[in-house]
Amino acid sequence: MAENTFESLLVISAHAGDFVWRAGGAIALAAARGARVTVACLSFGERGESAKAWREGKKLDEIKQLRRGEAERAAEVLGADIRFLDAGDYPLVESPELVDSLVRIYRETTPTAVLTHTLVDPYNGDHPAAARMAMNARILAQAVGYDAPGDPLGAPPVFSFEPHQSEMSGFRPDVLLDITEVFDTKRDAMRCLGAQQHMWTYYEDLAARRGMQLERNAGPNLGVRQGTRSEAFVRHYPHVTDRLS
């Protein structure tokens, strides 16, 4: 496909696997359409999301390398560039330094859309922490007087991807993205994450369930067929348009 130099997707992920489970389809779809996709991975998920490796007796540095390798392979499959900030997890501690790092990534990549976690997740405090920093960094990156390289950011829309426990996080999607054409790519990327193999089937099933909702809401004129796969998102800012449709 022809390269689209005007589209840039930034994904801010708390842990090494989050961007794959929750937004792998969106990433693969954007990359397939010629967009630049950048994943900012705040931690490797080495303490809280690598139970299998700990039970196998691996040490912290070994687990970091394991999860880094998995995330790099998954990002390559999806067509994304990935950055690791190695900020630690459980807890992921919010800091001005970490926010500043994200501001610099915003200014560098000039995203036309941003994906990150929900602001509520009672099962994992790292996820809302990542979302808060992503939102704060966006605001700072827009400020003309903020001391960071690059021009002030515009106003890219920010979407929260679906948390693992949707109902408990108050997640009510208002965007359903058809990822059917790249679902096999997402599946291949998920298979790169051997440390969390128990998640594979869950997210395959979730894509099918969200796909059924997309079919129900798409209407007869959008070319949506049975067997659709979808990812769900929530917008944080108003959709700006000159036509309601």
C-alpha positions in Angstrom: 0.0 0.0 0.0 1.1 3.6 -0.6 2.8 5.3 2.4 0.7 7.8 4.2 3.2 10.2 5.7 0.5 12.2 7.5 -0.8 9.5 9.8 1.0 8.7 13.0 -0.3 6.5 15.7 1.2 6.7 19.3 0.4 3.9 21.7 1.3 4.3 25.4 1.4 0.9 27.1 2.0 0.3 30.8 3.5 -3.2 30.2 5.1 -5.3 27.5 1.9 -7.1 26.5 -0.8 -4.5 26.9 -0.5 -2.9 23.5 -0.9 -6.3 21.8 -3.9 -7.6 23.7 -5.8 -4.4 23.6 -4.8 -2.6 20.5 -2.9 -5.0 18.3 -5.6 -4.9 15.6 -5.6 -1.1 15.6 -1.8 -1.1 15.3 -1.7 -3.6 12.5 -4.5 -1.8 10.6 -2.7 1.5 10.8 0.6 0.1 9.8 -1.0 -1.8 6.8 -2.4 1.5 5.7 1.0 3.2 5.7 0.9 5.0 9.0 3.9 5.4 11.3 3.1 3.5 14.5 5.1 4.1 17.7 4.6 2.1 20.9 6.0 3.7 24.1 6.2 0.8 26.6 6.6 2.1 30.1 7.7 -1.1 31.7 8.4 -4.7 30.8 5.7 -6.0 33.1 8.5 -7.9 34.8 7.0 -8.0 38.3 3.3 -8.1 37.9 2.6 -9.7 34.6 5.3 -12.4 34.3 4.2 -15.0 36.8 5.1 -17.9 34.6 8.7 -16.8 34.4 9.0 -16.2 38.1 7.6 -19.7 38.8 10.3 -21.1 36.5 12.9 -19.6 38.7 14.1 -16.8 36.4 15.7 -13.7 37.9 14.6 -10.1 37.4 17.1 -9.2 34.7 16.3 -12.4 32.9 12.6 -11.7 33.0 13.1 -8.1 31.7 15.1 -9.5 28.7 12.4 -12.2 28.1 9.6 -9.7 28.1 11.5 -7.2 26.0 12.2 -9.8 23.4 8.6 -10.9 23.3 7.4 -7.3 22.9 9.9 -6.5 20.2 8.8 -9.6 18.2 5.1 -8.7 18.6 5.7 -5.1 17.6 7.6 -6.2 14.5 4.7 -8.5 13.5 2.3 -5.6 13.9 4.5 -3.2 12.0 5.3 -0.8 14.9 8.4 0.8 16.3 8.7 0.2 20.0 10.5 2.2 22.8 11.1 0.9 26.3 11.2 3.4 29.1 12.0 0.7 31.8 10.1 2.6 34.5 9.3 -0.5 36.5 5.9 -2.0 37.3 3.9 -3.0 40.4 3.9 -0.2 41.0 4.4 2.0 37.9 5.2 5.3 39.7 4.2 8.5 38.1 6.9 11.1 37.9 7.7 14.4 36.2 10.7 12.7 34.6 8.6 10.0 33.0 6.0 12.5 31.8 8.7 14.6 30.3 10.0 11.5 28.4 6.5 11.1 27.0 6.3 14.7 26.1 9.4 14.3 24.0 8.0 11.3 22.3 4.8 13.2 21.5 6.8 16.1 20.0 9.0 13.7 18.0 6.2 11.5 16.6 3.5 14.2 16.2 0.7 11.6 16.5 -2.6 12.0 14.7 -4.2 9.6 17.2 -3.1 8.3 20.7 -4.1 5.0 22.3 -3.7 4.2 25.9 -5.3 2.7 29.0 -8.5 3.6 30.8 -8.4 6.0 33.7 -10.1 3.4 35.9 -8.9 -0.1 36.6 -9.4 -1.5 40.1 -7.4 -4.6 39.3 -4.2 -2.9 38.1 -3.1 0.5 39.3 -0.3 0.6 36.7 -2.9 1.0 33.9 -4.6 4.2 35.2 -1.1 5.6 36.1 0.0 5.1 32.4 -3.3 6.8 31.2 -2.9 9.8 33.5 0.7 10.3 32.4 -0.3 9.9 28.7 -3.0 12.5 29.1 -0.8 14.9 31.1 2.0 14.6 28.6 -0.3 15.4 25.7 -1.3 18.6 27.4 2.2 19.6 28.2 3.4 18.8 24.6 0.8 21.3 23.4 2.2 24.1 25.5 4.4 26.6 23.4 6.5 27.3 26.5 7.3 23.7 27.5 11.0 23.1 27.2 11.3 20.1 24.9 12.5 19.7 21.3 10.1 20.0 18.5 7.1 22.1 17.8 4.1 22.3 20.1 1.7 19.5 19.6 -1.7 19.9 17.9 -4.7 18.2 19.5 -4.6 14.5 18.5 -7.7 12.5 19.7 -7.0 10.1 22.6 -8.7 6.7 22.8 -8.7 4.3 25.8 -8.5 0.7 24.7 -10.4 -2.0 26.5 -9.3 -3.1 30.0 -9.2 -6.8 31.0 -12.1 -6.4 33.4 -14.4 -4.1 31.4 -17.4 -4.0 33.6 -15.4 -3.4 36.8 -13.6 -0.5 35.1 -16.8 1.2 33.9 -15.8 0.7 30.3 -18.5 1.7 27.9 -17.1 1.7 24.4 -18.2 4.4 21.9 -15.9 3.3 19.1 -15.8 -0.2 17.5 -12.9 -0.7 15.1 -13.2 -3.4 12.4 -9.9 -5.3 12.6 -11.1 -8.3 10.5 -8.6 -7.9 7.7 -5.6 -7.8 10.2 -6.9 -10.2 12.8 -4.6 -13.0 11.8 -1.7 -10.5 12.2 -2.9 -9.7 15.7 -3.2 -13.4 16.5 0.4 -13.9 15.4 1.6 -11.1 17.6 -0.3 -12.5 20.6 1.5 -15.8 20.0 4.8 -13.9 20.6 3.8 -13.3 24.2 4.6 -16.7 25.7 4.9 -15.4 29.2 1.1 -14.7 29.2 -0.1 -17.6 27.1 -3.3 -17.8 29.2 -4.4 -14.5 27.6 -4.4 -15.8 24.0 -7.8 -17.4 23.9 -9.4 -14.7 26.0 -8.5 -11.9 23.5 -9.4 -14.0 20.5 -12.9 -14.5 22.0 -13.2 -10.8 23.0 -12.5 -9.8 19.4 -15.3 -12.1 18.2 -17.8 -10.7 20.8 -16.9 -7.1 19.9 -17.2 -8.1 16.2 -20.8 -9.2 16.8 -21.5 -5.8 18.4 -20.0 -4.1 15.4 -22.1 -6.1 13.0 -25.2 -5.1 15.0 -24.4 -1.4 15.0 -22.9 -1.0 11.5 -26.2 -1.1 9.6 -26.6 -2.7 6.1 -24.6 -0.3 4.0 -21.1 -0.6 5.4 -20.2 -3.9 3.9 -19.8 -5.6 7.3 -20.2 -9.4 7.2 -20.6 -12.1 9.7 -17.3 -13.2 11.3 -16.2 -9.7 11.9 -13.5 -9.1 14.5 -13.3 -5.8 16.4 -11.6 -3.8 19.1 -13.4 -1.4 21.4 -12.3 2.1 22.5 -13.5 5.1 24.4 -12.8 8.7 23.2 -11.6 11.2 25.7 -12.3 14.4 23.7 -15.2 15.4 21.4 -15.2 14.2 17.8 -15.0 17.3 15.6 -16.9 17.1 12.3 -19.0 19.1 9.9 -21.5 16.3 9.3 -23.4 13.9 11.6 -23.5 10.5 10.1 
